[in-house]
């Protein structure tokens, strides 16, 4: 088996690995960035709803199994930039309360080993790196802070009308923090209606490929291997240090050595890689003396919602600019948190038809042009039985059952009430419970089932960090407790999921880990 050597190997080029590589590129270290996929081509299909949603042009074709042994195709993407190429660019800081223990209706969200103030300077750096646009002071749950690096993206006229109406309801809508590159300017983001789940054809979205990987690709000390699938992480004989990784590339298997290895494969794949790398010294997988590798998998409870009015066409192109956090810390009548509400990118007819195919496309097109899209999102809680495992052949099994469901159902009811007060006649919801329609004065009517895939978006928590090696896999700098030269920098380190998008927190921690590596390893 041919062998090569670098100073640092980073596996994965998304929010964790891409950001970390960018932060370490100004050192003298020879860095190898390994990406399982390739660059997403800039092509007309980037903005084609049928290509992206119906034909799943960019989604992985591999299958995983669920806890009952049923095969499913996960919503995940192997490419330079990882899943950031397909995110909606909402880049939130966690709230200060999210770093402490929080009582929920279905249990306790555990405390983090670091607090908000520890991560705050890295949040600020990540916001600059990812071109985050926002407005400080308007979100009631936000920690007092300095200004965003870029001003908030203005609301379209119709969305501004809804914002004023929401204020009359006693709510406190605020601008969504969005990672967009030069919106409205020449060669910048054009504020189109294909942002959520679409790759950006013109590079206007702040993803890890555009913001982090491309700027360092020609650095002499950075090497990027695409289509490079890491099969195993290899340790020395005592099992205390990583010596190399085994990479399948171009039909050959190579051994690549480095004194420092970082996993940034995503919460599912990083855990699976450690489990596949078991040895006599580590029979249950690497870094697994706690028995927690793969356990405590979390994914947000999310329901897509649309307010519909038959005589009111929605002329907004880019509508994803509004956030409502009034119920983030507690409900209107509850002593527990419910979650967050966001306006969403426009739904296209073919996207809706993917969920419920028996309705003709022309009907969907007529429907969605009269709808305004929203998202209700609630924190998922860690449970040991929600976990990633691998079978004897190394295939991934994801056993997952959502919890904190009563709080999410309560949030969905609150959003329905909100939308009806805005004058919408009908509210449509789409979640893992299926697609349902709710009209004024009528009970919910199921019209189809949409959850053909398990919940693998916003995945986190499978390799949580902490100070006690018996209760965590990683230390507060994301270094393995068991293996001294192994780091994991992706959302797997999250002890809790909070109820905001995880991307900015991953990037901020990657910058913090990069500083730590510079001080301790380089």
VOGU-3710 file (C-alpha; in Angstrom, 3 decimals, decimal comma):
1> xxxxxxxxxx> 0,000/0,000/0,000  1,590/3,340/-1,039  2,185/5,799/1,796  2,551/9,591/1,987  2,958/11,977/4,920  1,623/15,400/5,939  1,626/17,454/9,134  -2,159/17,612/9,475  -4,922/15,559/7,859  -8,434/17,028/7,874
11> xxxxxxxxxx> -11,210/14,671/6,767  -14,180/16,601/5,398  -14,434/20,100/3,927  -17,721/21,420/5,323  -18,476/23,893/8,102  -15,979/22,209/10,422  -13,196/20,931/8,173  -13,330/23,722/5,606  -13,243/26,422/8,287  -10,435/24,675/10,168
21> xxxxxxxxxx> -8,329/24,284/7,016  -8,797/27,971/6,217  -7,750/28,974/9,729  -4,619/26,777/9,661  -3,552/27,651/6,114  -1,498/30,623/7,298  0,851/28,314/9,247  3,814/26,401/7,864  2,069/23,062/8,442  1,613/20,811/5,411
31> xxxxxxxxxx> -2,150/20,240/5,373  -4,022/17,515/3,499  -7,755/18,181/3,140  -9,625/15,005/2,196  -13,082/15,242/0,628  -15,142/12,175/-0,155  -16,937/13,927/-3,046  -15,986/16,446/-5,713  -16,712/20,083/-6,490  -20,364/20,770/-7,262
41> xxxxxxxxxx> -20,375/21,923/-10,903  -21,771/25,373/-11,632  -24,512/24,452/-14,095  -28,152/25,259/-14,934  -29,335/22,325/-12,821  -28,109/24,127/-9,681  -31,291/26,186/-9,754  -33,629/23,588/-11,257  -36,175/22,421/-8,635  -36,873/19,203/-10,557
51> xxxxxxxxxx> -33,174/18,323/-10,759  -32,492/19,118/-7,101  -35,677/17,860/-5,441  -37,265/15,337/-7,754  -34,190/13,717/-9,269  -31,900/14,395/-6,257  -29,042/15,231/-8,588  -26,570/16,173/-5,858  -27,717/13,975/-2,966  -25,756/10,873/-2,054
61> xxxxxxxxxx> -27,012/7,634/-3,574  -25,852/5,469/-0,696  -28,393/3,974/1,693  -28,411/3,639/5,453  -30,791/1,564/7,556  -33,033/2,739/10,369  -33,577/1,112/13,746  -36,072/-1,335/12,242  -33,659/-2,410/9,510  -35,414/-0,473/6,719
71> xxxxxxxxxx> -33,139/1,050/4,083  -33,408/4,777/3,370  -31,477/7,353/1,386  -30,153/10,038/3,760  -30,445/13,711/2,967  -26,704/14,366/2,853  -24,211/15,519/0,241  -20,615/14,486/-0,364  -18,887/17,402/-2,067  -16,375/20,171/-1,436
81> xxxxxxxxxx> -18,093/22,350/1,157  -20,198/19,420/2,352  -23,779/20,121/3,315  -23,065/23,863/3,510  -23,439/23,905/-0,286  -27,124/23,184/0,267  -27,880/25,031/3,479  -30,194/28,030/3,621  -27,406/30,280/4,966  -29,133/31,058/8,279
91> xxxxxxxxxx> -26,154/31,539/10,604  -27,273/31,989/14,200  -25,290/32,195/17,399  -26,631/29,955/20,126  -28,408/31,928/22,827  -26,566/32,399/26,123  -29,094/30,101/27,829  -28,299/27,285/25,381  -24,876/26,826/26,985  -26,432/26,002/30,364
101> xxxxxxxxxx> -28,812/23,269/31,455  -32,368/24,030/30,283  -35,532/22,319/31,501  -37,799/21,202/28,653  -41,190/19,523/28,698  -39,534/16,218/27,765  -36,335/16,411/29,831  -33,232/18,482/30,412  -30,998/19,929/27,731  -27,533/19,475/29,288
111> xxxxxxxxxx> -24,966/22,202/29,863  -21,927/22,696/27,637  -18,363/22,587/29,003  -17,862/26,129/27,664  -20,054/29,205/27,983  -21,245/31,824/25,532  -18,471/34,276/26,437  -15,827/31,668/25,567  -17,185/31,285/22,055  -18,254/34,910/21,494
121> xxxxxxxxxx> -15,020/36,188/19,875  -15,025/33,179/17,558  -18,660/33,806/16,674  -17,612/37,316/15,634  -14,772/35,930/13,500  -17,026/33,315/11,925  -19,596/35,976/11,056  -16,949/37,967/9,210  -15,606/34,894/7,443  -19,087/33,813/6,311
131> xxxxxxxxxx> -20,357/37,317/5,427  -23,237/37,281/7,909  -25,861/40,002/7,475  -28,021/40,890/10,458  -29,303/43,518/12,870  -28,334/43,542/16,520  -30,776/44,624/19,186  -34,045/43,527/17,570  -34,114/39,892/18,743  -35,393/39,601/22,335
141> xxxxxxxxxx> -33,330/36,451/22,988  -30,045/37,805/21,644  -27,131/38,595/23,955  -26,165/42,287/23,797  -23,490/42,431/21,122  -21,721/44,642/18,634  -23,029/45,202/15,125  -23,062/42,447/12,536  -20,271/42,664/9,956  -22,892/43,379/7,269
151> xxxxxxxxxx> -26,344/45,026/7,475  -29,482/42,914/7,465  -30,948/41,897/4,142  -33,992/44,170/3,689  -37,448/42,618/3,765  -39,363/42,581/0,492  -42,385/44,879/0,606  -44,888/42,104/1,268  -42,688/40,575/3,981  -42,299/44,021/5,565
161> xxxxxxxxxx> -46,108/44,212/5,642  -46,236/40,887/7,498  -43,530/42,056/9,905  -45,649/45,059/10,898  -48,694/42,817/11,283  -46,693/40,447/13,501  -45,702/43,367/15,701  -49,392/44,244/16,065  -49,861/40,685/17,344  -47,425/41,542/20,135
171> xxxxxxxxxx> -44,549/39,537/18,625  -40,975/40,721/18,076  -39,891/39,742/14,544  -36,242/40,317/13,717  -34,087/39,937/10,606  -32,676/36,465/10,013  -28,856/36,407/10,170  -27,952/35,357/6,638  -24,611/34,350/5,154  -24,722/35,894/1,670
181> xxxxxxxxxx> -21,962/37,407/-0,446  -22,584/40,980/-1,613  -26,365/40,676/-2,024  -27,794/42,986/-4,646  -24,356/44,041/-5,890  -22,687/43,165/-9,213  -21,332/39,597/-9,146  -22,956/39,047/-5,756  -26,024/37,213/-4,456  -29,060/38,056/-6,579
191> xxxxxxxxxx> -31,575/37,161/-3,813  -33,239/34,485/-5,935  -35,907/31,926/-5,034  -33,513/28,947/-5,117  -31,411/29,247/-1,964  -32,773/26,664/0,491  -31,433/23,217/-0,449  -30,014/24,455/-3,773  -26,329/24,958/-4,601  -25,613/28,526/-5,706
201> xxxxxxxxxx> -24,775/28,711/-9,389  -22,934/32,047/-9,011  -21,205/31,520/-5,661  -23,356/34,095/-3,896  -24,096/31,886/-0,904  -21,634/31,814/1,989  -20,750/28,135/2,067  -17,530/26,481/3,215  -16,391/25,862/-0,362  -16,656/29,515/-1,447
211> xxxxxxxxxx> -15,603/31,160/1,834  -12,923/28,750/3,040  -11,697/26,114/0,584  -11,403/28,073/-2,647  -9,386/30,925/-1,046  -6,704/28,472/0,181  -6,749/25,964/-2,673  -3,572/27,375/-4,248  -1,621/27,780/-1,012  1,637/25,806/-1,325
221> xxxxxxxxxx> 1,123/24,109/2,054  -2,488/23,009/1,376  -3,342/19,922/-0,664  -6,937/19,014/-1,490  -7,855/15,488/-2,513  -11,364/15,077/-3,881  -13,127/11,740/-4,378  -11,044/10,477/-1,459  -13,008/8,160/0,830  -11,400/7,507/4,219
231> xxxxxxxxxx> -12,147/3,939/5,228  -10,272/3,647/8,535  -8,238/5,624/11,035  -5,100/3,680/12,008  -3,433/3,860/15,421  -0,035/2,869/16,772  0,446/-0,441/18,589  -0,420/0,885/22,088  -3,520/2,541/20,627  -2,774/5,953/22,122
241> xxxxxxxxxx> -2,020/7,867/18,922  -3,259/7,966/15,364  -0,540/7,093/12,874  -2,350/7,277/9,539  -5,619/7,067/7,664  -6,571/4,577/4,983  -7,872/6,382/1,901  -9,624/4,885/-1,118  -8,974/7,102/-4,133  -8,914/6,467/-7,861
251> xxxxxxxxxx> -9,514/2,754/-7,385  -6,513/2,397/-5,060  -6,104/2,306/-1,306  -3,407/4,531/0,169  -1,980/4,971/3,632  -1,525/8,640/4,531  0,391/9,466/7,696  0,278/12,558/9,904  1,038/13,434/13,545  -2,344/15,183/13,782
261> xxxxxxxxxx> -5,693/14,018/12,362  -9,021/15,863/12,420  -12,378/14,265/11,617  -14,980/16,636/10,149  -17,242/14,176/8,358  -20,540/15,152/10,008  -22,126/13,736/13,137  -23,174/10,460/11,539  -20,093/9,747/9,430  -17,500/10,825/12,006
271> xxxxxxxxxx> -19,026/8,451/14,543  -19,283/5,685/11,948  -15,627/6,142/10,949  -14,471/5,759/14,555  -16,621/2,652/14,971  -15,253/1,136/11,736  -11,695/1,761/12,959  -11,878/-0,673/15,878  -8,753/-2,572/16,891  -7,760/-5,116/19,519
281> xxxxxxxxxx> -6,927/-2,175/21,797  -10,182/-0,428/20,878  -12,657/-3,281/20,208  -15,687/-0,953/20,447  -14,243/1,657/18,109  -11,682/4,406/18,527  -12,084/7,034/21,248  -14,888/4,988/22,818  -13,806/4,262/26,379  -16,955/6,111/27,517
291> xxxxxxxxxx> -19,183/3,948/25,313  -20,717/7,145/23,912  -19,381/7,083/20,339  -22,445/7,245/18,128  -24,870/7,778/20,993  -27,031/10,847/21,793  -27,802/11,548/18,132  -29,944/14,668/17,752  -31,750/16,400/14,885  -34,120/19,322/15,221
301> xxxxxxxxxx> -37,863/18,784/15,209  -38,930/20,756/12,155  -42,242/21,400/10,436  -42,476/23,282/7,168  -45,583/25,447/7,105  -47,301/27,515/4,445  -49,987/30,122/4,811  -52,330/30,187/1,788  -54,846/32,738/0,576  -56,717/32,008/-2,688
311> xxxxxxxxxx> -56,992/35,660/-3,758  -53,557/36,886/-2,632  -50,624/36,083/-4,924  -47,202/36,155/-3,311  -44,960/38,355/-5,431  -41,901/37,964/-3,188  -38,849/36,330/-4,758  -36,562/36,189/-1,708  -38,749/35,847/1,383  -36,330/34,234/3,848
321> xxxxxxxxxx> -35,615/37,299/5,983  -37,862/37,065/9,089  -37,269/35,349/12,453  -39,556/35,130/15,476  -37,928/34,059/18,744  -40,682/35,022/21,210  -41,229/31,358/22,111  -37,577/30,314/22,124  -37,128/30,349/25,909  -40,740/29,765/26,965
331> xxxxxxxxxx> -44,171/29,457/25,428  -46,944/32,028/25,808  -48,622/29,908/28,493  -45,824/27,431/29,313  -42,779/27,394/31,573  -40,731/25,490/29,002  -39,212/26,459/25,627  -41,086/25,858/22,375  -38,561/26,876/19,712  -38,002/29,195/16,796
341> xxxxxxxxxx> -39,954/30,396/13,760  -38,350/31,429/10,458  -39,710/32,524/7,114  -38,416/30,201/4,424  -37,346/30,259/0,794  -40,087/29,907/-1,790  -41,593/26,475/-2,332  -41,734/25,417/-5,986  -44,557/23,283/-7,331  -42,316/20,325/-8,095
351> xxxxxxxxxx> -40,973/20,417/-4,520  -44,489/20,095/-3,141  -45,300/17,343/-5,637  -42,295/15,372/-4,408  -44,021/15,157/-1,020  -47,503/14,316/-2,332  -47,212/13,063/-5,942  -50,887/12,316/-6,646  -51,778/16,011/-7,024  -51,006/17,378/-10,556
361> xxxxxxxxxx> -48,157/19,853/-10,972  -50,355/22,644/-12,364  -52,384/22,599/-9,170  -49,238/22,840/-7,047  -47,916/25,742/-9,122  -51,182/27,611/-8,647  -51,075/26,791/-4,939  -47,512/27,784/-4,089  -47,709/31,120/-5,899  -50,366/32,059/-3,340
371> xxxxxxxxxx> -48,453/30,770/-0,326  -45,906/32,158/2,139  -43,505/29,611/3,636  -42,407/29,295/7,277  -40,484/26,868/9,468  -41,235/25,876/13,058  -38,151/24,379/14,755  -37,826/22,875/18,236  -34,838/21,549/20,157  -34,249/17,809/20,110
381> xxxxxxxxxx> -32,897/16,321/23,345  -30,057/13,812/23,710  -31,050/10,212/24,343  -28,526/7,373/24,569  -30,771/5,075/22,550  -30,761/7,493/19,598  -27,521/6,385/18,033  -25,299/5,580/15,066  -23,953/2,049/14,716  -22,293/0,086/11,916
391> xxxxxxxxxx> -22,929/-3,488/10,835  -20,107/-6,021/10,298  -19,679/-4,718/6,739  -19,326/-1,143/7,974  -22,746/0,032/6,768  -24,455/2,770/8,767  -27,494/2,150/10,933  -29,289/5,175/12,406  -31,658/4,422/15,259  -33,662/7,534/16,038
401> xxxxxxxxxx> -36,921/8,488/17,700  -37,670/12,212/18,147  -38,449/13,556/21,598  -39,656/16,886/22,978  -42,611/16,370/20,627  -45,266/18,033/22,864  -43,305/21,300/22,784  -43,004/21,135/19,015  -46,694/20,396/18,548  -47,447/23,389/20,743
411> xxxxxxxxxx> -45,168/25,598/18,609  -46,871/24,426/15,419  -50,260/25,350/16,880  -48,907/28,781/17,769  -47,634/29,310/14,210  -51,024/28,270/12,815  -52,674/30,848/15,053  -50,141/33,450/13,935  -50,738/32,754/10,242  -54,512/32,884/10,599
421> xxxxxxxxxx> -54,199/36,265/12,288  -52,207/37,351/9,236  -55,258/36,572/7,141  -54,345/33,224/5,598  -57,351/30,989/4,935  -55,452/27,699/4,947  -52,275/26,420/6,617  -50,358/23,440/5,221  -47,835/21,561/7,361  -45,199/19,070/6,244
431> xxxxxxxxxx> -43,192/17,050/8,751  -42,294/13,471/9,601  -45,979/13,033/10,459  -46,928/13,713/6,849  -48,559/16,574/4,968  -51,709/18,049/6,481  -54,046/20,871/5,546  -55,864/23,055/8,052  -58,637/25,486/7,066  -60,424/28,054/9,199
441> xxxxxxxxxx> -62,849/26,345/11,531  -61,967/22,843/10,285  -59,937/19,961/11,663  -56,582/19,036/10,131  -56,929/16,862/7,044  -54,080/14,520/6,019  -53,362/14,763/2,281  -50,218/12,663/1,968  -47,054/11,370/3,540  -43,756/13,125/2,941
451> xxxxxxxxxx> -41,133/11,581/5,216  -39,432/9,172/2,817  -36,097/10,070/4,453  -35,141/9,986/8,095  -34,197/13,199/9,839  -30,543/13,728/8,935  -30,497/17,529/8,596  -28,953/19,509/11,468  -27,489/16,228/12,734  -25,387/16,548/15,888
461> xxxxxxxxxx> -24,380/15,067/19,197  -22,781/11,677/18,494  -19,331/12,520/19,962  -20,166/15,070/22,637  -17,467/17,151/24,271  -16,996/17,644/28,004  -14,507/17,612/30,856  -15,210/14,096/32,196  -13,835/11,280/29,986  -16,442/8,938/31,435
471> xxxxxxxxxx> -19,299/11,165/30,258  -17,944/12,542/26,983  -15,857/11,565/23,963  -13,984/14,836/23,356  -12,463/17,489/25,597  -13,584/21,158/25,393  -11,193/21,709/22,461  -12,654/18,711/20,590  -9,594/16,538/21,202  -10,336/12,885/21,923
481> xxxxxxxxxx> -9,943/11,963/25,583  -8,528/8,575/24,542  -6,303/9,398/21,566  -4,100/12,413/22,085  -3,574/13,482/18,455  -7,153/13,002/17,222  -9,644/15,886/16,986  -13,264/15,919/15,791  -14,629/19,239/14,545  -18,212/19,041/13,293
491> xxxxxxxxxx> -21,625/19,084/14,975  -20,967/15,727/16,627  -19,373/17,599/19,570  -22,702/19,268/20,529  -23,973/18,135/23,981  -27,350/19,672/23,082  -28,927/20,778/19,830  -30,489/24,123/20,873  -33,207/25,314/18,460  -31,249/27,394/15,977
501> xxxxxxxxxx> -29,288/26,332/12,905  -25,946/24,802/14,011  -23,703/26,043/11,170  -22,219/29,165/12,769  -21,472/27,341/16,031  -19,571/24,637/14,133  -17,539/27,306/12,315  -16,866/29,266/15,511  -15,639/26,175/17,360  -13,468/25,270/14,348
511> xxxxxxxxxx> -11,762/28,667/14,649  -11,297/28,109/18,386  -9,825/24,653/17,814  -7,509/26,079/15,131  -6,115/28,587/17,628  -5,641/25,775/20,145  -3,807/23,629/17,597  -1,528/26,544/16,712  -0,685/27,077/20,390  -0,247/23,433/21,416
521> xx> 0,680/21,411/18,335  2,431/23,727/15,880
//
